[in-house]
Amino acid sequence: MNPRFHKNVLAKVKNTINKVKEAQADKSSQNDYLVKMNISPLMGRRDAAYDRVETLLADKLFTYSDIDRKKIYETAVKLLDTVLEDSQEILIALDKKKRIEQEKSFICFLELLYSIIEAADNLVDYELSLYNKESTVNKFLGSVIEGQLRETDDIISDSEMTIVQSINGLFEVTRTQLNKLREYSRRGFTRHNAAKYKKSFAEYKKIFESLND
């Protein structure tokens, strides 16, 4: 093979590879720019969703039936999905070390909260299952099982109440710190982005308030 021809082929291949790399870099930069442009509305939606979760799981929760409580837990979990997704998007766009660490810590807290709420939701499933199957089981096994089923139901019910109290305790002890985080995050907004945050928060607050009403 002609050495000159070989060099020309290699040069063309390298040139093509470099163009692909440049295109990928440009696309990545464009995506990062778009995410950064969306930080303020993402924060608005995230904060509105988080606030709605806290309201849904307030102390009046046990004035609702088992079925209605289950719906509330499921709504809270879906809202936390939104909070987590938005937080991950925000994290990608951050470049300051302090803010990155804050966001990572917040995400860890959200994941913990998510698991605890799911646990409460599962306990309601057990309560509903006991309620629906108790009479059938009693007929099959007689009174020997009835007392045990009631004791189990009491344990599950008490466990759910304890979990909900713990959730509200978490909201209480973290509220000041999370409000500081919000304030710190908003402090870096331009006037335009601050307006976008405010508009997003207000609009999503209305949307989320309609859930489970």
C-alpha positions, 0 to 999 in steps of 0.5 A: 500500500502506498504510504502516502495513501495510508497517511491520508486515510489516517488523517481523514479518520482522525479528522472525523473522530475529532468532529464527532467529539466536538459535536458531542461536546457542543451538545453536552454544553447545550444540554448543561446550558438548558438545564441551568436556564431551568434551575429556577422553575425546577426549584419552584416546582420542587419546593411546591411539591415538597410543601404539599407532601408536608401538608398531606402528612399533617396530624389530621391524617388519621381522621381519614379512612384506611383507603383514603390514607393509602391514597394520601401516602401514594400521592405523597410518594408521587410528589416525592418522585417529582422532588427527587427528579427535579433535585437530580436535574438541579444537581447536574447543573450546579458548579459550586462545591458548597451547593453540590454538597447541599443538594446531595445531602438534601437528596439523601434526606428525600430518599430516606423520607420516601422509604419511610412514607412507603413503609406507612403505605405498606402498613395500610395495605396490611390493615386493609388485608386483615379487614377484608380477610378476617371474617373468612379466616375466622370461619376457617380457623374459628375463635382460636385465631380471632384474638391473634388477628386483632392483636396483629391489627393493633400492632400494625395500626400503632406502627403506622401512627408511630411512623407518621409521628416520626415523619412529622418530627422529621419535617419539624426538625429539618424545616429551619435548615431547609428554609435556609437552603431555599433562601441560599439557593434563591439568593443567587438568582437574577431578577429574571430567574427570581421571577421565574421561580416565583411564578413556577412555585405559585402555579405548581402550588395550585396544581398540587393543592388540588391533589387529594382534595 
